Amino acid sequence: MKDEMTRYERLEAAWNLEEADRVPVTPVNCYIIPYLGGISIKEMFTEPEKLIQATIKCMDIIGDNIDPNITTLDHLSLFGKSGWDQVTLDWRIWDQFPPQGNIPSFYEKPIIEDYDDVMERGFSTILFNKKVKEVFARGLDDFFYYEFEYSEIYAKAWRKFVEEYEVPLLMGGRACHPLDLLQYYRGINLLTEDIFERPKKVKEMCEFLLDYEMNRAMRQAMIMGAGEVPGAEIVFFINGGPPGMSPKIFDEFFWPYAKKAVDTFVNRGFKVLCHWDNDLTPSLDTIKEIIKGLPKGKVMIDFEKTDMKKAKEVLGGRVCIHGNVPSSLLVYGTPEEVEEYSKKLIEDCAAGGGYILGTECETPWDAKRENVRAMIEAAIKYGKY
C-alpha cells in the first residue's frame, strides 16, 4: 500500500497517469459554497474574504482541491471584469438564491453583428454596443479597479487560504474556446447559420478571439501565483463546443483551436484542465490526439456528459480524465445512490491511474451536502490502489 499522499501529490500522480494512494476526488464547487456558507451571490463576487470564510465552512465537501471561482474575475468576456453583471453578456447578479433571486443569467441577444468590424476596430464595437449600454453605465474608477486592482486582492486572499489549509487550487487562469464565445456573442441560431454560410469568417474570428483568450488566461494564472501557489499553474480551458455538434463540425470548427490553445499553454509552462461540456463520446478518437507533441502530465480532460468508460478505453494511458457524477443525482438522489454511481465510475476508470472522480460540470448550488460528501467518501472507500 502506498503511503498517504498530500492532496497535491495525489493530483500530480493522476495528471501523470500514475496510481496514487487512492483516486483523487475534486467536485467543482461554485455556487454551492456561498449558498452553504451563508453569503449572497453578490458578496461571493465582490468580497473575496467572505468567499474564503464560506469555503472554510464547507471543508467537508472540498475534496482534493478547491475551485477559486475565477469566474468572479471575468467570465466569457472580451476584457477582464469582476462579476457577471459587468461583462459584455450582462450576467445579472442577484443578492439571493432561487426562488428569491437567481444565479447569473444570460443577456440573450446577439452582441456581435459584424465580424470584420470587431476584428478591424477591436473590442470597442462590443464595449459601446447600444444593446449592452446599461452594463457599462459606471465610472472609470470602478472599471479600472476591477480590471487591474481587484485581481491582485483576489489572488492574495486565495494564496493565504492555500498556505493555511494546504488545499491546492483547481485553476489559476481561465480561458474559453472561441467557438463557445461566439455562441454567446452571436447566439446559437446565428452561429449555426454562420458555420454553414460563412465558414471562413467564423474561422477567422476564432483565431482572433483565441489569441486574446490565451494571453488573458496566462496573465490571470501568473497573478494567482503560477509557479508558487499549488494549482495556480493550471489553465481551466472551457467548453465543449455548442451542443449537438456532429463529429465533422467538431473536427473542423472546434478541434483545431482547442489543440492550438492546449499546445500554447503547455509550451508556455502551464498545465491545462480541459473542462469540456456536452457529450463528446463521438469525438474521442479525435480527442486522443490532444497530447500529441506534448510532455506527459500537462493535460487533463474534465468530461460532462461523455461516456466515461468509453473515454477510459480510448484515452487511458494518454491523458488524465475527470468526471462525472450527474448533477441531477447530487440534487435529487440519496447518498447511497451517489456512492454506488461513484463506485461504478472508479471501477470503470481508475485502473492504472489517470483518473479523478468529479462532478458533471459543476456541483449544483442546491445539491444536497450529504450527497457531495458521499462522493468524496466513495473515493476514500473504493479508490485505494
C-alpha positions as CSV (number, residue, x, y, z in Angstrom):
1,M,0.0,0.0,0.0
2,K,1.3,3.5,-0.9
3,D,1.9,5.9,1.9
4,E,-0.7,8.6,2.3
5,M,0.0,11.5,-0.1
6,T,-0.8,15.2,0.2
7,R,-3.6,16.4,-1.9
8,Y,-1.3,18.0,-4.5
9,E,0.9,14.8,-4.7
10,R,-2.3,12.7,-5.2
11,L,-3.4,15.0,-8.0
12,E,0.0,15.1,-9.6
13,A,0.1,11.4,-9.8
14,A,-3.2,11.3,-11.6
15,W,-2.1,14.0,-14.0
16,N,1.0,11.9,-14.7
17,L,-1.1,8.7,-15.3
18,E,0.2,7.1,-12.2
19,E,-1.6,5.3,-9.4
20,A,-1.7,7.4,-6.2
21,D,-2.6,6.2,-2.7
22,R,-6.2,6.5,-3.9
23,V,-8.3,8.0,-6.6
24,P,-8.4,11.8,-6.2
25,V,-11.8,13.4,-5.9
26,T,-12.5,17.0,-6.9
27,P,-16.1,18.3,-7.1
28,V,-16.2,21.6,-9.0
29,N,-17.8,23.7,-6.3
30,C,-19.0,27.1,-7.3
31,Y,-22.4,28.5,-6.1
32,I,-22.8,25.8,-3.5
33,I,-20.0,27.4,-1.5
34,P,-21.7,30.8,-0.9
35,Y,-25.1,29.1,-0.5
36,L,-23.9,26.7,2.2
37,G,-21.5,29.3,3.6
38,G,-24.3,31.8,4.2
39,I,-23.3,34.6,1.9
40,S,-25.1,36.2,-1.0
41,I,-24.1,35.8,-4.6
42,K,-23.1,39.4,-4.8
43,E,-20.8,39.0,-1.8
44,M,-19.3,36.0,-3.4
45,F,-18.4,38.1,-6.4
46,T,-17.2,41.3,-4.7
47,E,-15.8,40.3,-1.3
48,P,-13.1,37.6,-1.6
49,E,-12.6,37.4,2.2
50,K,-16.2,36.4,2.7
51,L,-15.9,33.8,0.0
52,I,-12.9,32.4,1.7
53,Q,-14.7,32.2,5.0
54,A,-17.7,30.5,3.3
55,T,-15.2,28.0,1.8
56,I,-13.8,27.2,5.2
57,K,-17.3,26.3,6.4
58,C,-17.5,23.8,3.6
59,M,-14.3,21.9,4.1
60,D,-16.2,18.7,4.3
61,I,-17.2,18.9,0.7
62,I,-14.0,20.2,-0.8
63,G,-12.1,17.1,-1.8
64,D,-8.6,17.3,-3.1
65,N,-8.6,20.8,-4.4
66,I,-10.7,24.0,-4.4
67,D,-12.2,25.9,-7.2
68,P,-11.2,29.5,-6.5
69,N,-14.1,30.7,-8.6
70,I,-12.0,32.6,-11.1
71,T,-15.4,33.3,-12.8
72,T,-15.7,36.1,-10.3
73,L,-12.9,37.9,-12.1
74,D,-14.1,37.5,-15.7
75,H,-16.4,35.1,-17.3
76,L,-16.9,34.7,-21.1
77,S,-15.8,38.3,-21.6
78,L,-13.7,40.1,-24.1
79,F,-12.0,42.1,-21.4
80,G,-11.5,41.5,-17.7
81,K,-14.3,42.3,-15.3
82,S,-15.3,41.4,-11.9
83,G,-18.8,40.0,-11.6
84,W,-21.0,38.7,-14.3
85,D,-23.1,41.9,-14.2
86,Q,-20.1,43.7,-15.6
87,V,-19.3,41.6,-18.7
88,T,-20.5,42.0,-22.2
89,L,-23.1,39.3,-21.8
90,D,-24.7,41.1,-18.9
91,W,-24.9,38.3,-16.5
92,R,-27.2,39.6,-13.8
93,I,-26.1,39.2,-10.2
94,W,-28.9,38.7,-7.7
95,D,-28.4,39.0,-3.9
96,Q,-30.4,35.9,-3.2
97,F,-30.5,32.4,-4.5
98,P,-33.7,31.0,-6.2
99,P,-36.6,31.3,-5.8
100,Q,-36.0,34.9,-4.4
101,G,-33.3,35.6,-6.9
102,N,-31.3,33.6,-9.4
103,I,-27.8,32.6,-10.4
104,P,-26.3,34.9,-13.1
105,S,-28.2,34.6,-16.3
106,F,-27.5,35.4,-19.9
107,Y,-28.3,38.6,-21.8
108,E,-29.6,36.5,-24.8
109,K,-29.3,38.9,-27.7
110,P,-26.7,39.0,-30.5
111,I,-23.8,41.3,-29.5
112,I,-21.5,40.8,-32.4
113,E,-23.2,41.9,-35.6
114,D,-20.2,42.3,-37.9
115,Y,-17.2,40.0,-37.6
116,D,-15.0,42.3,-39.7
117,D,-15.8,45.4,-37.7
118,V,-14.8,43.7,-34.5
119,M,-11.5,42.4,-35.9
120,E,-10.7,45.7,-37.5
121,R,-11.7,48.1,-34.8
122,G,-11.1,45.8,-31.8
123,F,-13.4,45.3,-28.8
124,S,-14.7,48.8,-28.8
125,T,-17.5,47.6,-31.1
126,I,-18.6,45.4,-28.1
127,L,-17.9,47.9,-25.4
128,F,-20.1,50.6,-27.0
129,N,-22.8,48.3,-28.3
130,K,-26.1,50.0,-27.6
131,K,-27.6,46.7,-26.6
132,V,-25.5,46.5,-23.5
133,K,-25.4,50.2,-22.6
134,E,-26.6,49.7,-19.1
135,V,-23.8,47.2,-18.3
136,F,-21.2,49.9,-18.7
137,A,-23.0,52.8,-17.2
138,R,-20.4,53.2,-14.4
139,G,-17.4,55.3,-13.7
140,L,-13.8,54.8,-15.0
141,D,-12.5,54.4,-11.4
142,D,-14.8,51.4,-11.0
143,F,-13.7,50.0,-14.4
144,F,-10.0,50.3,-13.6
145,Y,-10.3,48.9,-10.1
146,Y,-11.9,45.7,-11.3
147,E,-9.7,45.5,-14.3
148,F,-6.3,45.8,-12.5
149,E,-6.5,46.0,-8.7
150,Y,-9.2,43.5,-7.8
151,S,-7.4,40.5,-9.3
152,E,-4.4,41.2,-7.0
153,I,-6.7,41.4,-4.0
154,Y,-8.5,38.3,-5.0
155,A,-5.3,36.3,-5.6
156,K,-3.9,37.4,-2.2
157,A,-6.9,36.0,-0.4
158,W,-6.6,32.6,-2.1
159,R,-2.9,32.4,-1.6
160,K,-3.4,32.8,2.1
161,F,-6.1,30.0,2.1
162,V,-3.8,27.6,0.2
163,E,-1.0,28.2,2.6
164,E,-3.1,27.8,5.7
165,Y,-5.2,24.8,4.7
166,E,-2.8,23.0,2.2
167,V,-5.6,22.7,-0.4
168,P,-4.3,23.3,-3.9
169,L,-6.3,25.4,-6.4
170,L,-8.3,23.8,-9.2
171,M,-7.0,26.5,-11.5
172,G,-5.2,29.8,-11.7
173,G,-6.4,31.1,-15.0
174,R,-9.4,30.6,-17.2
175,A,-9.9,30.6,-21.0
176,C,-13.0,29.9,-23.1
177,H,-12.8,28.2,-26.5
178,P,-13.5,30.9,-29.2
179,L,-16.4,28.9,-30.7
180,D,-18.1,28.9,-27.4
181,L,-17.5,32.7,-27.1
182,L,-19.2,33.1,-30.5
183,Q,-22.2,31.1,-29.5
184,Y,-22.7,33.6,-26.6
185,Y,-21.9,36.7,-28.7
186,R,-23.8,35.7,-31.8
187,G,-26.4,33.3,-30.3
188,I,-26.6,29.6,-31.3
189,N,-29.0,30.1,-34.1
190,L,-26.9,32.8,-35.9
191,L,-23.7,31.0,-35.2
192,T,-25.1,27.8,-36.8
193,E,-26.1,29.8,-39.9
194,D,-22.6,31.3,-40.0
195,I,-20.9,27.9,-39.8
196,F,-22.7,26.8,-43.0
197,E,-22.9,30.1,-44.8
198,R,-19.7,31.9,-43.8
199,P,-17.3,29.2,-42.5
200,K,-14.2,31.1,-43.4
201,K,-15.3,34.2,-41.5
202,V,-16.1,32.0,-38.4
203,K,-12.6,30.6,-38.5
204,E,-11.0,34.0,-38.8
205,M,-12.9,35.2,-35.8
206,C,-12.0,32.1,-33.8
207,E,-8.3,32.8,-34.5
208,F,-8.8,36.4,-33.5
209,L,-10.6,35.5,-30.2
210,L,-8.2,32.7,-29.3
211,D,-5.1,34.9,-29.2
212,Y,-6.9,37.2,-26.7
213,E,-8.2,34.4,-24.6
214,M,-4.8,32.6,-24.3
215,N,-2.9,35.7,-23.3
216,R,-5.6,36.8,-20.8
217,A,-5.7,33.4,-19.1
218,M,-1.9,33.1,-18.8
219,R,-1.8,36.6,-17.2
220,Q,-4.5,35.6,-14.8
221,A,-2.7,32.5,-13.8
222,M,0.5,34.4,-13.1
223,I,-1.4,36.9,-10.9
224,M,-2.9,33.9,-9.0
225,G,0.6,32.6,-8.3
226,A,1.6,30.1,-11.0
227,G,4.9,28.5,-10.0
228,E,4.4,29.4,-6.4
229,V,0.8,28.5,-5.4
230,P,-0.1,24.8,-6.0
231,G,-2.7,24.6,-8.7
232,A,-2.3,28.2,-9.9
233,E,-0.3,26.9,-12.9
234,I,-3.4,25.3,-14.3
235,V,-5.5,27.0,-17.0
236,F,-9.1,26.0,-16.9
237,F,-10.0,25.7,-20.6
238,I,-13.8,25.6,-21.0
239,N,-16.1,24.4,-23.0
240,G,-17.0,21.5,-25.3
241,G,-18.5,23.5,-28.2
242,P,-22.1,24.3,-29.0
243,P,-24.5,21.4,-28.1
244,G,-25.3,18.9,-30.8
245,M,-22.2,19.3,-32.9
246,S,-21.5,16.5,-35.3
247,P,-18.0,15.0,-35.3
248,K,-17.4,16.7,-38.7
249,I,-18.2,20.1,-37.2
250,F,-16.2,19.3,-34.1
251,D,-13.2,18.4,-36.2
252,E,-13.4,21.4,-38.4
253,F,-14.5,24.2,-36.1
254,F,-13.7,23.1,-32.6
255,W,-10.7,20.8,-32.6
256,P,-8.0,23.0,-34.4
257,Y,-8.4,25.9,-31.9
258,A,-8.6,23.5,-28.9
259,K,-5.4,21.9,-29.9
260,K,-3.7,25.2,-30.6
261,A,-4.7,26.5,-27.2
262,V,-3.5,23.4,-25.3
263,D,-0.2,23.4,-27.2
264,T,0.4,27.1,-26.5
265,F,-0.4,26.8,-22.8
266,V,1.8,23.8,-22.2
267,N,4.7,25.2,-24.3
268,R,4.5,28.4,-22.1
269,G,4.9,26.3,-19.0
270,F,1.3,25.9,-17.8
271,K,-1.0,22.8,-17.4
272,V,-4.4,22.6,-19.0
273,L,-7.6,21.4,-17.5
274,C,-10.0,21.0,-20.5
275,H,-13.4,21.4,-19.0
276,W,-15.4,20.2,-21.9
277,D,-19.2,20.0,-21.6
278,N,-21.7,18.1,-23.8
279,D,-21.4,14.5,-24.9
280,L,-18.1,14.2,-26.7
281,T,-18.2,10.4,-26.9
282,P,-18.4,10.5,-30.8
283,S,-15.2,12.7,-30.9
284,L,-13.0,10.6,-28.6
285,D,-10.9,9.3,-31.5
286,T,-10.0,12.9,-32.4
287,I,-9.5,14.0,-28.7
288,K,-7.0,11.2,-28.2
289,E,-4.5,13.4,-30.2
290,I,-4.7,16.1,-27.6
291,I,-1.3,15.2,-26.1
292,K,0.4,14.8,-29.5
293,G,3.8,16.5,-29.3
294,L,3.4,17.4,-25.6
295,P,5.1,16.0,-22.5
296,K,3.2,13.7,-20.1
297,G,1.3,15.1,-17.2
298,K,0.3,18.5,-18.6
299,V,-3.3,17.9,-19.7
300,M,-6.4,16.7,-18.1
301,I,-9.9,16.4,-19.6
302,D,-13.0,17.0,-17.5
303,F,-16.0,15.5,-19.2
304,E,-19.6,16.4,-18.5
305,K,-21.8,14.0,-20.4
306,T,-19.2,11.9,-22.2
307,D,-19.3,8.1,-21.6
308,M,-16.5,7.7,-19.0
309,K,-16.0,4.0,-19.6
310,K,-15.5,4.6,-23.3
311,A,-13.3,7.6,-22.5
312,K,-11.0,5.4,-20.4
313,E,-10.8,2.8,-23.2
314,V,-9.8,5.4,-25.8
315,L,-7.8,7.9,-23.7
316,G,-6.4,5.6,-21.0
317,G,-2.6,5.8,-20.9
318,R,-2.7,9.0,-22.9
319,V,-4.3,11.7,-20.8
320,C,-5.9,12.0,-17.3
321,I,-9.7,12.1,-17.3
322,H,-12.1,13.6,-14.8
323,G,-15.8,13.2,-14.1
324,N,-18.7,12.8,-14.0
325,V,-21.3,12.2,-11.2
326,P,-24.6,13.6,-12.6
327,S,-25.8,16.9,-11.3
328,S,-29.4,15.5,-11.1
329,L,-28.2,12.8,-8.8
330,L,-26.5,15.2,-6.5
331,V,-29.7,17.3,-6.2
332,Y,-32.4,14.6,-6.1
333,G,-30.6,11.4,-5.3
334,T,-29.6,9.8,-2.0
335,P,-26.1,9.4,-0.5
336,E,-26.4,5.6,-1.2
337,E,-27.2,6.3,-4.9
338,V,-24.3,8.7,-5.2
339,E,-21.9,6.2,-3.5
340,E,-23.0,3.5,-5.9
341,Y,-22.6,5.7,-9.0
342,S,-19.2,6.9,-7.8
343,K,-18.1,3.3,-7.2
344,K,-19.0,2.3,-10.7
345,L,-17.0,5.3,-12.2
346,I,-14.0,4.2,-10.1
347,E,-14.4,0.6,-11.3
348,D,-14.6,1.8,-14.9
349,C,-11.9,4.4,-14.9
350,A,-9.4,4.1,-12.1
351,A,-7.2,1.1,-13.2
352,G,-3.6,2.1,-14.0
353,G,-4.1,5.7,-12.8
354,G,-5.0,8.8,-14.7
355,Y,-8.5,9.2,-13.3
356,I,-10.0,11.8,-11.0
357,L,-13.5,11.4,-9.6
358,G,-15.6,14.6,-10.1
359,T,-18.9,16.2,-10.8
360,E,-20.8,16.5,-14.0
361,C,-19.7,20.1,-14.9
362,E,-20.1,21.9,-11.5
363,T,-21.8,21.0,-8.3
364,P,-25.3,22.5,-8.4
365,W,-25.9,25.2,-5.8
366,D,-28.8,23.2,-4.4
367,A,-27.1,19.8,-4.3
368,K,-27.5,18.0,-1.0
369,R,-24.5,18.4,1.2
370,E,-24.6,14.8,2.2
371,N,-24.6,13.8,-1.4
372,V,-21.4,15.7,-2.2
373,R,-19.9,14.2,0.9
374,A,-20.9,10.7,-0.3
375,M,-19.0,11.2,-3.5
376,I,-15.8,12.2,-1.6
377,E,-16.2,9.3,0.8
378,A,-16.6,6.9,-2.1
379,A,-13.2,7.9,-3.4
380,I,-11.7,7.1,0.0
381,K,-13.7,3.9,0.4
382,Y,-13.3,2.4,-3.1
383,G,-10.5,4.3,-4.7
384,K,-7.5,2.8,-3.0
385,Y,-4.9,1.3,-5.4
